C-alpha cells in the first residue's frame, strides 16, 4: 500500500546488482544503474544512462538480489488547507461584506489571480490574502 501522506518521488536512482547462477554456482554478476523519472506523460526509465523500456528497468529491479537507492528527488510537500469550518467562516465574512453568494469563488480567484473551486482547499496564506483583498475592496469588511 502506498503512503499518500508522504511527498511523491519525481526521480529515483538505484544501484541494482543482478547475480546469474547455474546449478548454485555464480556465473556472472552485473551492476546496473536504474533511474525512474516521473513526467507529465508517465514514468520514464534509463538503465546505465540510456533510455530503456519501463518494463526492462522494473525487471532489473525485481531480479536484483541487492538494490540500493542512491539518489532521489521528492515533490515539495503541499501545505495544509483551511478545511470546511474555516471556509464556512470565510463564506460568512464574504457574504456580510456584500459579496453575493454565487460570486465567492470568483472573488477569491480574483484575489489570488487563479481559479478557486473550493474555499476549503485554500491554504492559510491564501485565505489571509482573500481577507486582505476583501478589506481593500469592501468597506463593510474593514
ABEGO torsion letter per residue (X at the ends): XBBAABBBBABBBBBBBBBBBBGGBBABBBBBBBBBBBBAAEBBBBBGGBBBBAAAAAAAAAABABBBBABBBBBBBBBBBAEAAAAAAAAAAAAAAGBBAAAAAAAAAAAAGBBBABAAABBAAAAAAAAAAAAAABAAAX
